[in-house]
Amino acid sequence: MDKTILITGANGNLGAATVKKFLDEGYKVVAVDHSGTHLGFAASHDNFELRAVDLSDEEAVVSFMEEIIELYGLISPPVSSSSICCRTVMAGLSLWAPGLH
C-alpha cells in the first residue's frame, strides 16, 4: 500500500523540512502552499506534488480534499505547518475522517 501524506504550509522552513523528511521515508507527498520557492529540491521527485490552495477558503479546501481522496483514497493524517490551520482545514479533514472535530 502506498503511503500518501498531505502537508500544508509546505513552502515555509518547517514545511520544506517536513516535505524532505517524508519524501526520504518513501511517502507520496502532496504539498499545499501558494508557491514553491523553497521546494526546488522536490520539484523533480516522482513522489512529490505541489498544489496551490487558499486555506482560508472553506469551499476551496473541501473541493481540494474531495479531489485528493478521489485520487489517493485515504491518506496519512495531514501535517500542517501553515499558520492557517483552522476551521477551513478541519472542514476538509471531516471528509477524510468523518466525525473529526
Secondary structure, DSSP 8 states (H G I E B T S, - for coil): ---EEEEESTTSHHHHHHHHHHHHTT-EEEEE-S--TT-TTTTT-TTEEEE---TT-HHHHHHHHHHHHHHHSS-S--EE-STT-SHHHHHHHHHHSTT--
